[in-house]
């Protein structure tokens, strides 16, 4: 494969300006879109990615455009959180993809330059929420890392954009049979398929935990370990002293569990953050303090019947249902499986994990599905029956 030379015009539209980046499976160039409207100069610059591991007419090359089209359709509502190519095509000896050019710095560069506490917290919240939205569409990114997250600003609003979806899987299917990940941001299953199983959305949660530690605790949890794989496979890490709420630290620790089945889903991470940081996701400028909103409250009673008879719990705010919350009910669970969310619009039941069967009024709910609760309804969790009652305060 030959490097693209300055001045080369691709598809009679994109003119190469300069080489600007190199990755494990591609090369990157800054280019000019010759068809961009003159009155919209921000559209004139584009980023061209040249793949050196995808040959034209190969099965991967034929699937490349369809891969990104599927991602674009599923993530249409969240387009401002991600970056996907707008054009994919073949040149004589390689495949290329053309992306919008975003002015900004990667999260890696921002962390190196130094972040204020309010920025670190805001970026942690935004990243967890972005990963949650990606996973809600049954997409796993599988190569999350600070250099694949771009911090951009438009109209004085700061955004995080996740880039590089080449390794992503949609409904468990992707372009590449083996996903390698990146050293110091890979999950145990990236390294050892036989021992830890295949990569999945849970692999993203592991990496999310690492990046959240870097943002909130200012420390990579495994950076002091000589053998990265041995450290992540054995769960050998330590958190520095900090002032964060114990539940926040607990959810970070859960993200870093070696077994993917023991980790929470991204939505559960967001709920934990929501519980202790009632904030605005987007700030009007970098140093703006987070706006605090009063938490809505409601009387929520969960009462067991049948095999769960005698169990009764009362909640007043958003709560994640896990083994601790369901103790005494007979429900056997490994981690958080649902959330009762108290919002200004009412109370909602949100399913976090398919490992536990959840049915409301006879309707079975899937992971990521949320449904508004009525004043009194029948709830079934696995083989145990409950009555859930709601009264707003």
N, C-alpha and C positions, 0 to 999 in steps of 0.2 A: 504494500500500500504506500502511495506517495503522499507527502505532505501537500496540503493545498497552498499554492503560492499567492503572495500578495497581488491583487488585481484580477485573480481568477473569478469568473462569473459563473455561478451555478444556476441552472434552470432558467437562464436568461433573465434573472431577477436579483440574485444575491451576490454582491461583489465582496470578496475577501479583502479586509483591511490589514489585519495582523493576526498572528498566532498569539494566543493569550493563556492557554491552560492545557494540561495533560493529565489524564487519569489512567487507571489501570486498564480500561477497555476502550478509551476514546481520546480524541484530541479536540481542543476547543479553539474557536477563532471568533474575533469580532468582525462583523461584516455590515454592509449597507444594503438596505432594501431599496432597489432602484425604482420600485413602483409605489413607494410610500408617498402619500399626499404631501405636498410642500407645506401646507398649512398645519400639518401634524408632525413636526420634526421629531417628536419623541418616538415615532414609529420607524424612523429611518435606520436606527441601529438595531441589529439583531445578533444573536449568538448562534453560531453554527457548530454542531457537534458531529465529528467524523468518527465513525466506529471502525476500529481496527480488528474487532473480533467477530464482525458480522459481514459475510461475503454476499455480494449481490446474487440473487436467485437461490440463496440458501433458504431452508425452512424458516430460519429466524428472520431473514430479510423480508420474506413474504408476510410474516406475521407482525412486523414492526409497526406499520401504519395502523393495523387493526387494534393492536395493543394500546396505542395512545388514544385512538378514537373511543375505545371502551372506557378508558380512564376519564376522558373528557366528558362523556355522557354522564357517568356516575358522579363525577365531582363538579358538575355544572353549577350547583348551588354554592359551592365552596371555592370557586375559581380564584378568588382573591387570596386564598390561603396556599395555593400551589402554583407551579409553573410547568406547563406542558407544551410540547412543540406544536407549532402551527402549520408546519410543512415537513413531510418525510419523503425522501426519494433516493434513488440510486444514481451514482456516478460510475464511471468505468470500473473502478477497482474497490469501491467501498460504498457504504450506506451513510447518509447524512440526515440530520434532523435540525430544523431551524426553529429557534426559540425567541420569544420577546427578550429584549435587552432591558434589564432592570438596573437602575442606578442605586447603589447601596453597597453594604459590606456583608460578608458572611457572618454568621453568629460566632464562628471561631475567631475571626478578626476582631469583632466587637468585644469578646471576652478577653482577648489578649490586650486590647487597648484599655480595658477596665470599664466595668459597669457600675453604676450607682445601685444601691440596694433596691430602690423602687423599679429600676429597669430590669434587674435580675428577676424580681418577683413577677413583674408583668410579662416578661418573656417566658418564664416557666409556665405561667398560667396559659398564655397564648399557644405555646407549643403543645401542651397536654390537650388543649381543646382541639387543635388542628389534627393531631393524631387520632383523637376520638372520632372526628368527622370522617377521616379517611377510613378508619376501621368500621364505622357504621355502614359504609357502602361495600363491606366485605372485600376491602383492599388492604393488603399488607405491603408496606414500602420496602422493607428488608435491607435498606442501606442508609438508615438515618445516621447522621453525624453533624456536628456543628458546621462543617464546611458545605453541607447540603441544605443549609437553612440560610436564606438571605433576608436581611433586615432592610426593608425599603420604607420610604415615606412618600405619601401623596396627600396633598391638601392638608399638610400638617398633622396627618394621622400616620402612626407607625404600624407597619404590618410585618408579620413573619411569613415568609413563603417557603414551603418545602419544595425542593427541586430534585431532579435526577430520579425519575421513576422507572429507570431501565430494568431494575431487578424486581420491580413490583409484581405481586401475584393478585389476580382477580379471581375470586371464588376458588383459590388454591392453585390456579394455573397461571404460568408466566412464560416469558421468552426463554429463560435459561433453566435447564434441568437442575443445575447446581448453583446455588447462590453463595458467594464467598464472603460478602460483607467487608468490613474494614477493621484492621487491627485496632484494639482498644475501644471499639464500639460494636463488636460482634457479640452475639449471644452464644451460649454453649452449644446450641443446636446448629449454629453456623459451622462449628468445628467438627462435631461428632454426631453424625446423623444416626448411627446405630445406637448410641447410648442415650441421646436426648430427643430423638425424633426429628421430624422435618421442620424446617423454618415455617413460621406462621405469623399472624398478627401479634402473638405473644412475644415473638422475637423483637418486634418493634418496642413492646412495653419494656423489655430488658434494656434496650438502648435508651429509651426515654428516661428510665431511672438513672442511667449514667449521666445523661445531659442535665437532668434536673438537679442532680448532686453538684455538677459543675456550676450551675447557675445559682442555686440556693446556698450550698455549703462551700462554694468556691474551691472544690476539690474533686478530682476524679477518684471514685471510690477504689479503683484498682491500680492507681498509678505507682504506688510504692512496691507492687509485687513484681518480681523478676519474670515469672512465668505467668503471662496473662491467662492462658487457657486453664492452667491449674488453679488459678485464683477464682475464676468465674465458675469453674466446674465444682469447686468445693465451697463456694460462697465465702471466700476469705477476703473480707474487706472491713474497714472501720470508718465510722463517721466522726468528724471532728466535733468538739463541743459547740453547741449552737442554742439559739433561743426559739426555735420553731416548735409548734405544738407537737406533742408526742404522736398524735395520729398522722400528722404530715410526715414525720420521720418514719413511722411504721409503714406507710404506704410506699415510701421510697425503698425501704428494706424488702417489702413484698415484691416490688418490681425486679429486684436483683436476685431472686431465688433461682437456683440452677435449673429446676424442673419447670418447663413452660406451663404445665397444668397447675402449678402452685402460685402463679402470678395473677394479679388482678387484671381486669380489662381496662383499657384506657379511660372508659367512661367512669369507672370507679375512682380513678386518680383525680379526674375532674371534679367529681362530687366531693371528694375529700378537700380539695382546694376550695371549692365553693363554700364549704362549711365554715372555713376559717378565713377566707378572703372574699368578702362580699364587695366585689370591685367591678369597675368598668373594664372590659377587655381591651378596648382601644383608648389610647391617651392622645390628647391634642398636641402635646409636645413631650419630649423625652423626660423632663424633670417634673412633670405634673404628678402630684400625689394622687393616690387612688381614692375615688369617691366611695364612701361607705353608705350602703343602703340598709335600712332597717329590715330585719329578717321577718317574713310573714310567719305567723304561728297558727297552728290548728291542733285540735284534740283528735288524735288518731289512735284508735284502740284496735289491737289485733288479738282476737280471742279464739282459742282452739276448740275444736269439737271432734268427736270420734276418737281416733288414736291420739290426737293432740289435746284431748280434754283436760282442763285444769291449767292450761297455758294462757296467760294474759299479759300483754304488754301495752303501755301507753307512751306515745311519742308526741312531742310538741313542735319539733322542727324536722328538717330534712334528716333522714337517717339511712345509712347503708345497712342492709340486712345481711348479716354474716353469722358465723357460728356462735359468736357471743350474744348477739341479739336474739337468736332463736333457741338459746339453751333452755331445755326443759320442754320443748315442743315435740321432740322425737324426730325432727328433721336433721338428717346427717349431711353436712356440707363441709367442703374444704376451704371455702373462701367466700367473698362477697358475691351474691347471686342476684340481688335486686336492690332497688332503692325506692323508698317512699319519699317523694320530693314535695315539699310544701312551697307552692309558688303563690304569687299574687293572684293568679288566675284560678287557683284551686289546688287540690292534692292529686298527684300523679304517681302511678306505679311504673317504674322503669326496670326492665329486665337487663341484667348485666352479664349473665353467663348462661349458656345452654346446658351446663352440667346438671342443673336442677330444673325439673319440669314445673312451670308456673302456669296456672290457669285461673282466669278471673271470670266468674259467672259462666263457667263452662267453656270459655274460649281460651285456647292455649296461646301463649305469647312467646315470641322469638326474642333472641338476644338483640338488644338495641331498641326494642319496641317499647313505646310508652303509651299509657292509657289513663285517661282522667278517671278518678275514683268518684263514685256516687256516695250518697250518705251512708248506705249500708249494702254490702255485697258479700258474696261467698267467694273465698279465695282458696285454691288448692295448691299446695307446695309439695311436690313429689306425691306421696301417698297420704299426706296429712291434710285435714280440712280445717279452715279457719273462717271466721266472720270478721270483716274489717269495717269499722264504723268511723265516719268522718264528721267532725263539727268544727267549723271555722271559729276562731277567737277574734 
